C-alpha cells in the first residue's frame, strides 16, 4: 500500500520515514552478512585441499573464531549441508 507522506501529520511522517529507514538498514545488513558468509564458506571449503583429513577439526576452529553468532550459525548450516551432500555424516 502506498500513500502520499505529505498527507500525514509530522509525527506520522517521521515515524513512517524511520520505519522505512530501519527496513533499508536491515536489508543492507543482511546483504553484507550474506556476502561475508559466502566468502568465508568458500574459504573454509578451500581449506579441504590443504588440511585434507584434518579439515573437519580445522573448519571447527575457524567457526569458533567467528565472533558473530549469526554469521557462525549461517556458516555452520552451510557446512553441515555440504557434509550431508557428500554423504559424510559429521556436523559442525
Secondary structure, DSSP 4 states (H G I P E B T S, - for coil): ----GGGS-HHHHHHHHHHHHHHHHHHHHHHHHHHHHHHHHHHHHHHHHHHGGGHHHHHHHHHHT---HHHHHHHHHHHHHHHHHTT-----
